[in-house]
Amino acid sequence: MKAMYALMAVLVLGTLAALGAQSDGLRGVLAIGVPYLALVLFVGGLAYRVVKWARVPVPFRVPSTCGQQRSLAWIKPSRLDNPHDLVGVLGRMALEVLVFRSLFRNTSAELGPVAAQADVGHGGEPEPYQGPRLAYGATKWLWAAGLAFHYSMLVVLLRHLRFFTEPVPWPVSSLAALDGFLQVGVPTAYVTSALLLAAVTYLLLRRLVMAPVRYISLCADYFPLLLILGIGTTGVLLRHFVRTDIVAVKELALSLVSFQPTVPAGIGSLFYVHLFLVCVLFAYFPWSKL
């Protein structure tokens, strides 16, 4: 039911944007007012959260480490798990931020099927014992999906800079060419678009299928996944299946970044749905669990 509520919220948002795109007045609100409002909420929300965190008193430093601390000269310390210098701190931070090191090393613990085990009784003789067996397993699929999702999202955001710049910087055009190196279809299908949808779908299905994860999941966990899935789906539809005036879209984007907003004619309703969902994600981000 929590997932259904989140799905209904995303569908309602998309429907409202589609209906608003049918009106000239509301089309201007969707194309100009909503993006500016989302930007203010995003920047203001991030600033508020940072200031709020900075003002929280921290009377004691309690670092969370799991390695050997630096002590005697003949005891080898763990430079990454328990850093004692700047190089170790930077190395640990880089591995956490760039490759999700903690998630890669994470393991899952589950109770397996009932199995017969020998137990020693009071008389010293082994006694049969029937009970579940604790099994540890890897969670590499979760790590791979999380890494693929975040890097795909980063590349997609960087690729969209071509709509906000004229001329397009060569790093952006080179990244787009590298992303579409398979050259499948016309226009070219991007690898990160497929990876993004696949990773989000896996993360969503994981919450729906795995009982322990589903038990602790709330609407706030399903909503951003479904929202990003809606953004990715509408983006793929706009690029490959629904005719879109790219020149008009770029004209709108350039007018927004130059603070001289105009609403060009010829932009379809699906684009406004895509834009509205993106704005909702930006506005929702600083105030959510994300």
RAFEN-V485191 format. One record per backbone hydrogen bond with DSSP energy under -1.0 kcal/mol. NH is the residue of the N-H (numbers start at 1). CO is the residue of the C=O. If there is no record, write none. Layout:
NH:CO
NH:CO
//
This chain:
5:1
6:2
7:3
8:4
9:5
10:6
11:7
12:8
13:9
14:10
15:11
16:12
17:13
18:14
19:15
20:16
21:17
22:19
23:20
27:23
28:24
29:25
30:26
31:27
32:28
34:29
36:32
37:33
38:34
39:35
40:36
41:37
42:38
43:39
44:40
45:41
46:42
47:43
48:44
49:45
50:46
51:47
52:48
53:49
54:50
55:51
56:53
75:72
78:68
82:78
89:85
90:86
91:87
92:88
93:89
94:90
95:91
96:92
97:93
98:94
99:95
101:95
104:100
105:101
108:137
110:135
112:133
115:131
117:129
119:127
121:125
124:121
127:119
129:117
131:115
135:110
137:108
143:139
144:140
145:141
146:142
147:143
148:144
149:145
150:146
151:147
152:148
153:149
154:150
155:151
156:152
157:153
158:154
159:155
160:156
161:158
162:159
163:160
173:169
174:170
175:171
176:172
177:173
178:174
179:175
180:176
181:178
183:180
189:184
191:179
194:190
195:191
196:192
197:193
198:194
199:195
200:196
201:197
202:198
203:199
204:200
205:201
206:202
207:203
208:204
209:205
210:206
214:210
215:211
216:212
221:218
222:218
223:219
226:222
227:223
228:224
229:225
230:226
231:227
232:228
233:229
234:230
235:231
236:232
237:233
238:234
239:235
240:236
241:237
242:237
246:244
249:245
250:246
251:247
252:248
253:249
254:250
255:251
256:252
257:253
258:254
259:256
260:255
273:269
274:270
275:271
276:272
277:273
278:274
279:275
280:276
281:277
282:278
283:279
284:280
285:281
288:285
//
